[in-house]
Amino acid sequence: MIKQLAWTIGGLSAIAFDSPVLALQTTTSTGESGIDALRLHQAPYDLIGRKISIGQVEIGRPGQYGLDKAASGNRAVTLAGVFLRDRPAKANTNLDPHAENVASVMISADKAIRGVAPGARLYSAAVGSLKTGGQPEECLSAQHVAMQNSGDVRAINFSFGETLERDPRANARLDGNALLTQCIDWSSRFHNVLYAIAGNQGKGGIPIPTDNYNGINVAFSSRRNGIFNKVDVSNLSDTKVGLAGRLNGKEVNLGIRRAIGLLAPGSNISLLNTSGKLTKVTGTSFAAPHVTATVALLQEYADRQLRSKTNNWSLAARRQEVMKAVMLNSADKVQENSVNSWRLGMTKTIIDKQNQDWTASDAYSDPKIPLHAQMGTGQLNAFRAFQQFSPGEWKPKTIIPAIGWDYSSVSANSAQEYILAKALSQGSFVSVTLVWNRLIELNDTNKNQQYDVGEKFRDRGLNNLDLFLVSTESNNAPSSICTSISEVDSVEHIFCPVPTTGKYKIRVQYSQKVNEATQPYALAWWTP
């Protein structure tokens, strides 16, 4: 019997201890103390990710019941497919307890330790030995997973990465140009899949592909008084450190572009290991799968709405940009303290490593910085993401409800506007998130519409979109904090108190053309 097991995957760590499973309470990282996903499993929502395909790419893979002897003791984690890169996995090879635990966060069907989306179909690819492969093989593995279920995989989890020391570029930096990073940004758009990437953790970690633009990088939180609400000190996600010292461009993004998009629980997470024993794990590895599996819950709901031909629902609900905007915009920042829901009903106040909340950050005060360096837009809340998503899609130039989303496009040197139906009260908060893709193209030398080892990608850059909350009377933004005008990020985010009671609209502006003249985007908003 294993008494203690520790492993490290590129700087992400976990420690396992045997313990009676029956002693575990279900109010863990998936419950109210964490992302509040278990509520969606219950009536009237009944969302567990049924028939939704998600993916996983790691160095190793989980065991599959019926294929691998090691998986015979754990039937709670059932996989839809397992692979070695782009080939079917061979029995009893490339098994990894780390990958098993990550899969458990997503799809465990155990009654005591339930995953975020136990009904989802999980496809898992092992990259295999790093001695015989690197970023090209990792890209190949990601592509293979994205192509499963007839190309309908909604999200893919990366709880591993590459060190800059293994990157073949001279003087490699986190500038978005590593092959694996470009692969992720290309696949996001080409395969329409949202990548959840474990945020870099600790010096000498696995920063590639945390310099991506089109996925979501996830940092991890720890408990205070039993509630996940604090950025864990192990996260390496503060660009202020990097700008002043040797870490700039090595462990955090080069320049001022922020890396972290969301926070999720990741400290002392209770899971089942391959033998069915209780395991305690810690790291960004176990925060990212909370995000990946939440996509499955939301997508089950979207497919339900599409089947019933509900008004204000279209295939745009399946867009990866929409999923990203919805989860970022609905994240917890500052707990509600008003009967009027002026803080949008947020359930937790999330604090950073300096014990300050989102409103004390430069992301709150500086319109050119949309994301908090340590927590992005806040901590994932699956139930609030459902509340953000469920009102459906509302198009520009129409009267929109207090909560909703849209997938649309805007032309260069023009804008799209969304007019809020109700007046906003002074002091109430508004949350708006705009998401669009960096344009990465595959240099497809053999014209087979797939990445092949040896092929490269072409970076066509990022168009510059800006976001404003605008008074319908003055046609101007009421304050600088009610604007988001980053020149380097693929996300704009507003979280601001309304200065003056009145009618408002949301403006999406295409400010600078870098590649195409028309830019698709996703927008999510939440007002009182």
MARVEX-493084 format. One record per residue (C-alpha): residue number from 1; x negated, y, z negated. Coordinates in steps of 0.02 Angstrom, whole numbers, plus 50000, padded with zeros to 5 digits. Each point is the difference from the previous one (the first is absolute). Layout:
// residues N
   num      px      py      pz
   NUM       X       Y       Z
...
***
This chain:
// residues 528
   num      px      py      pz
     1   50000   50000   50000
     2   49935   50172   50045
     3   49975   50102   49843
     4   49932   50156   50082
     5   49966   50045   50179
     6   49932   50163   50070
     7   49970   50047   50180
     8   49958   50153   50100
     9   50054   50040   50175
    10   49901   50150   50060
    11   50013   50085   49831
    12   50180   49950   49961
    13   50006   49891   49845
    14   50118   49888   49903
    15   49987   49896   49843
    16   50112   49850   49971
    17   50053   49920   49836
    18   50117   49853   49968
    19   50155   50050   49905
    20   50177   49934   49982
    21   50104   50069   50141
    22   50160   49994   49899
    23   49933   50137   49886
    24   49997   50123   50144
    25   50138   50129   50015
    26   50065   50047   50171
    27   49982   50186   49964
    28   49823   50006   50068
    29   49928   50092   50150
    30   50154   49956   50104
    31   50124   50056   49867
    32   50048   50168   49928
    33   49830   50024   49919
    34   49922   49988   50172
    35   50077   50024   50173
    36   50180   49952   49951
    37   50017   49873   50141
    38   50092   49868   49897
    39   50153   50112   49997
    40   50013   49981   50188
    41   50003   49810   49981
    42   50163   50013   49904
    43   50178   50041   50052
    44   50058   50107   50083
    45   49837   50016   50099
    46   49948   49816   50015
    47   49836   50042   50088
    48   49857   49875   49992
    49   49925   50022   50174
    50   50096   49860   50087
    51   49940   49963   50178
    52   49877   50145   49995
    53   49823   49957   50052
    54   49851   50079   49913
    55   49815   49959   50011
    56   49839   49982   49903
    57   49818   50006   50056
    58   49858   49957   49882
    59   49834   49908   49997
    60   50090   49843   49941
    61   50181   49948   49999
    62   50132   49932   49881
    63   50038   49815   49997
    64   50148   49938   50099
    65   50110   49866   49924
    66   49996   49845   50108
    67   49832   50046   50079
    68   49881   50030   49856
    69   49979   49885   49850
    70   49963   50149   49887
    71   50174   50072   50034
    72   50093   49846   49938
    73   50020   50076   49827
    74   50074   50166   50056
    75   50156   49993   50107
    76   50049   50177   49950
    77   49891   50074   50138
    78   50056   49931   50168
    79   49919   50067   50156
    80   50070   50013   50176
    81   49828   49972   50079
    82   49816   49993   49958
    83   49854   50032   50117
    84   49813   50012   50014
    85   49980   50159   50101
    86   50106   49966   50156
    87   50015   49811   49981
    88   50106   49887   49889
    89   49918   49968   49833
    90   49925   49830   49964
    91   50057   49908   49845
    92   49906   50036   49838
    93   49884   50130   50078
    94   49974   50186   49966
    95   50111   49994   49845
    96   49980   50149   49884
    97   50081   50032   49829
    98   49990   50187   50032
    99   50106   49983   50157
   100   50118   49884   49906
   101   50029   50133   49867
   102   50027   50137   50128
   103   50129   49891   50087
   104   50084   49967   49833
   105   50029   50187   49974
   106   50094   50003   50164
   107   50101   49839   50012
   108   49996   49898   49838
   109   50168   49916   49974
   110   49962   49948   49821
   111   50144   50048   49886
   112   49886   50070   49865
   113   49872   50083   50115
   114   50098   50059   50148
   115   49915   50086   50145
   116   50057   50163   50076
   117   50079   49914   50152
   118   50021   49813   49964
   119   50105   49975   50156
   120   49873   50072   50122
   121   49902   49896   50125
   122   49814   50022   49968
   123   49867   49963   50131
   124   49823   49994   49933
   125   49836   50001   50096
   126   49828   49964   49928
   127   49856   50091   50081
   128   49882   49865   49939
   129   49817   50011   49957
   130   49927   50174   50019
   131   49838   49918   50055
   132   50080   49957   50166
   133   50116   50147   50021
   134   50030   50183   49967
   135   50113   50140   50056
   136   50037   49926   50173
   137   50059   49837   49922
   138   50098   50094   49868
   139   50087   50101   50136
   140   50038   49838   50093
   141   50078   49928   49842
   142   50108   50153   49971
   143   50060   49998   50180
   144   50043   49815   49989
   145   50106   50028   49845
   146   50086   50151   50081
   147   50050   49890   50148
   148   50088   49868   49894
   149   50189   49980   49998
   150   50003   50050   50184
   151   49909   50161   49958
   152   50124   50052   49865
   153   49893   50018   49844
   154   50051   50155   49903
   155   49852   50025   49882
   156   49826   49925   49972
   157   49902   49999   49839
   158   49811   50030   49992
   159   49931   49960   49827
   160   49822   49994   50063
   161   49887   50104   50108
   162   49825   50031   50068
   163   49852   50088   49922
   164   49914   50139   50094
   165   49838   49903   49981
   166   50069   49869   50121
   167   50062   50130   50125
   168   49888   49997   50156
   169   50012   50187   50032
   170   49848   50106   49961
   171   50027   50103   49841
   172   50176   49929   49982
   173   50126   50109   49908
   174   50186   49992   49961
   175   50046   50109   50148
   176   50136   49890   50075
   177   49886   49930   50135
   178   49957   49827   49934
   179   50065   49865   50118
   180   50113   49923   49867
   181   50072   50170   49954
   182   50038   50041   50181
   183   50074   49825   50019
   184   50120   50032   49856
   185   50056   50167   50072
   186   50020   49923   50173
   187   50097   49849   49936
   188   50113   50109   49893
   189   50064   50086   50156
   190   49983   49860   50129
   191   50079   49863   49893
   192   50112   50117   49899
   193   49940   49932   49833
   194   49963   50092   49838
   195   49832   49958   49922
   196   49984   50012   49811
   197   49814   50013   49960
   198   49924   49972   49828
   199   49920   50164   49950
   200   49813   50000   49969
   201   49956   49952   49823
   202   49835   50030   49914
   203   49828   50048   50065
   204   49938   49884   50135
   205   50178   49950   50044
   206   50085   49959   50164
   207   50041   50169   50078
   208   50035   49942   50179
   209   50142   50016   50055
   210   50057   50123   49864
   211   49955   50139   50124
   212   50150   49953   50107
   213   50134   50127   50046
   214   50154   49896   50043
   215   50013   49881   49852
   216   50023   50030   49813
   217   49851   49987   49883
   218   50054   49946   49827
   219   49919   50040   49832
   220   50049   49908   49841
   221   50080   50051   49837
   222   49989   49932   49823
   223   50125   49997   49858
   224   50024   50128   49863
   225   50125   49947   49867
   226   50053   49856   50109
   227   50035   50105   50156
   228   49893   50012   50157
   229   49972   50187   50012
   230   49814   50040   49998
   231   49867   49993   50135
   232   49878   49868   49942
   233   49825   50063   49966
   234   49927   49866   50116
   235   50070   50083   50156
   236   49873   50091   50106
   237   50116   50123   50082
   238   49948   50175   49952
   239   49925   50099   50144
   240   49938   50134   49881
   241   49866   49879   49945
   242   49954   49960   50179
   243   49987   50180   50059
   244   49872   50038   49866
   245   49894   49845   50009
   246   49934   49851   50094
   247   50169   49912   50009
   248   50069   50121   50129
   249   50029   49901   50158
   250   49936   49842   49918
   251   50137   49949   49878
   252   50130   50135   50039
   253   50052   50079   50164
   254   49879   50118   50083
   255   50061   50179   49982
   256   50160   50055   49916
   257   50121   49870   50069
   258   50078   49903   49857
   259   49996   49810   49998
   260   50134   49944   49876
   261   50182   50001   50054
   262   50086   49911   49855
   263   49972   49933   49826
   264   50068   49829   49947
   265   49981   49889   49847
   266   49839   49901   49998
   267   49935   49977   49823
   268   50029   49836   49907
   269   50130   49939   50124
   270   50074   49831   49954
   271   50000   49872   50141
   272   49994   49813   50033
   273   49841   49921   50065
   274   49988   49853   50119
   275   50027   49873   49862
   276   50154   50090   49936
   277   49916   50074   49846
   278   50020   50179   49941
   279   49866   50120   50060
   280   49961   50179   49950
   281   49924   50103   50141
   282   49938   50179   50019
   283   49950   50107   50148
   284   50059   50093   50154
   285   50014   49828   50081
   286   50159   49973   49901
   287   50072   50175   50021
   288   50003   49994   50190
   289   50114   49846   50014
   290   50134   50091   49899
   291   50008   50122   50146
   292   49996   49866   50135
   293   50141   49900   49922
   294   50108   50153   49967
   295   50005   50021   50189
   296   50082   49828   50010
   297   50138   50053   49880
   298   50035   50159   50098
   299   49995   49910   50166
   300   50124   49868   49943
   301   50119   50143   49962
   302   49963   50082   50168
   303   50037   49840   50095
   304   50162   49982   49902
   305   50052   50176   50051
   306   49952   49969   50182
   307   50099   49838   50009
   308   50154   50088   49933
   309   49974   50146   50122
   310   50009   50127   49860
   311   50000   50183   50052
   312   49833   50091   49990
   313   49900   49840   50020
   314   49893   49954   50149
   315   49846   49896   50039
   316   49900   50150   49940
   317   50028   49929   49826
   318   49868   49870   50043
   319   49865   50127   50041
   320   49844   49991   49893
   321   49995   50190   49989
   322   50175   49999   49924
   323   49949   49873   49868
   324   49848   50104   49956
   325   50098   50162   49987
   326   50138   49919   49896
   327   49884   49923   49871
   328   49888   50153   49987
   329   50145   50121   49981
   330   50092   49899   49867
   331   49849   49971   49888
   332   50009   50044   49815
   333   49907   50158   49947
   334   50084   50090   49854
   335   50140   49922   49898
   336   50174   50074   50013
   337   50052   50104   49849
   338   50156   50086   50066
   339   50181   49945   50020
   340   49996   50085   50170
   341   49864   49882   50067
   342   49892   50150   50041
   343   49849   49886   49997
   344   50090   49883   50120
   345   50034   49867   49870
   346   49818   49945   49985
   347   49979   49869   49865
   348   49819   50023   49946
   349   49871   50135   49977
   350   49841   49936   50081
   351   49835   50065   49934
   352   49827   49996   50076
   353   49833   49954   49921
   354   49992   50174   49923
   355   50174   49974   49921
   356   50080   50130   50112
   357   50156   49977   50106
   358   50025   50037   50185
   359   50048   50182   49971
   360   49829   50037   49924
   361   49910   49944   50159
   362   49937   50096   50151
   363   50125   49902   50104
   364   50139   50094   49910
   365   49925   50174   50017
   366   49903   49995   50164
   367   50106   49985   50159
   368   49850   49929   50094
   369   49988   49849   49883
   370   50151   49884   50013
   371   49939   49854   49892
   372   49939   49985   49822
   373   49823   49932   50004
   374   50038   49860   49877
   375   50183   49956   50026
   376   50050   50065   50171
   377   50183   50051   49988
   378   50026   49905   49837
   379   50042   49823   49946
   380   50103   49881   50105
   381   50179   49976   49941
   382   50088   49867   50103
   383   50174   50046   49939
   384   49975   50184   50038
   385   49931   49950   50171
   386   50166   49910   50029
   387   50094   50156   49947
   388   49894   50101   50121
   389   50028   49877   50143
   390   50183   49953   49979
   391   50081   50164   50059
   392   49933   49963   50174
   393   49931   50102   50144
   394   50049   50181   50032
   395   49944   50093   50155
   396   49932   50178   50023
   397   50115   50147   50031
   398   50140   49917   49901
   399   50063   50026   49823
   400   49910   49874   49890
   401   50042   49926   49829
   402   49897   50025   49842
   403   49903   49838   50027
   404   49953   49919   50165
   405   49869   49966   50132
   406   49970   50014   50187
   407   49887   49932   50136
   408   49984   50125   50140
   409   49872   50096   50104
   410   49944   50179   50022
   411   49919   50087   50147
   412   49840   50102   49991
   413   50019   50180   49943
   414   50181   49971   49947
   415   50097   49942   49847
   416   50143   49889   49944
   417   50116   50061   49863
   418   50118   49912   49878
   419   50133   50105   49914
   420   50046   49944   49824
   421   50187   49991   49971
   422   49999   50064   49821
   423   49920   50154   49925
   424   49850   49968   49888
   425   49995   50070   49824
   426   49855   50102   49934
   427   49881   49890   49901
   428   50057   49836   50076
   429   49866   49896   50085
   430   49992   49946   50182
   431   49896   49856   50067
   432   49963   49986   50186
   433   49873   49888   50089
   434   49945   50003   50182
   435   49901   49855   50075
   436   49925   49973   50172
   437   49863   49894   50079
   438   49822   50029   50053
   439   49989   49944   50181
   440   49879   49854   50017
   441   49997   49905   50165
   442   49923   49832   50041
   443   49870   49994   50138
   444   50080   49841   50066
   445   49864   49942   50119
   446   50087   49838   50051
   447   50174   50080   50007
   448   50083   49866   49893
   449   50086   50124   49882
   450   49903   49930   49852
   451   49842   50039   49904
   452   49858   49880   50039
   453   49834   49990   49909
   454   49880   50116   50090
   455   50131   50128   50049
   456   50002   50176   49928
   457   50127   50132   49958
   458   50017   50180   50057
   459   50043   50136   49874
   460   50109   50131   50084
   461   50020   50097   49839
   462   50140   50065   49892
   463   50124   50132   50055
   464   50032   50133   49867
   465   50177   50006   49932
   466   50057   50113   49858
   467   50148   49995   49882
   468   50104   50142   49925
   469   50150   50025   49889
   470   50081   50154   50078
   471   50135   50119   49942
   472   50142   50007   50127
   473   50019   50185   49961
   474   49821   50060   50022
   475   49941   49857   50113
   476   49839   49996   49897
   477   49928   49881   49871
   478   50047   50066   49827
   479   49828   49966   49924
   480   49831   49927   50043
   481   50033   49843   49897
   482   50154   49966   50106
   483   49888   49975   50151
   484   49877   49863   50049
   485   49873   50049   50132
   486   49854   49880   49988
   487   49884   50009   50149
   488   49926   49826   49975
   489   50132   49881   49930
   490   50131   49895   50089
   491   50122   50036   49857
   492   50080   50162   49944
   493   50088   50002   49832
   494   50101   50131   49907
   495   50052   49987   49817
   496   50054   50172   49944
   497   50128   50092   49893
   498   50123   50108   50096
   499   49956   50184   49967
   500   50172   50071   50037
   501   50173   49924   50009
   502   50058   49990   50180
   503   50014   49900   50161
   504   49844   49917   50072
   505   49938   49898   50145
   506   49849   49887   50031
   507   49884   50046   50142
   508   49881   49879   50087
   509   49877   50101   50104
   510   49878   49936   50131
   511   49860   50125   49970
   512   49851   49933   50098
   513   49990   49876   50145
   514   49852   49880   49999
   515   50064   49859   50109
   516   50179   49976   50062
   517   50121   50145   50024
   518   50140   49907   49910
   519   49972   49932   49825
   520   50113   49870   49918
   521   50021   50019   49812
   522   50098   49939   49850
   523   50077   50118   49873
   524   50076   49964   49829
   525   50082   50126   49883
   526   50078   49999   49828
   527   50089   50150   49925
   528   50116   50015   49848
***
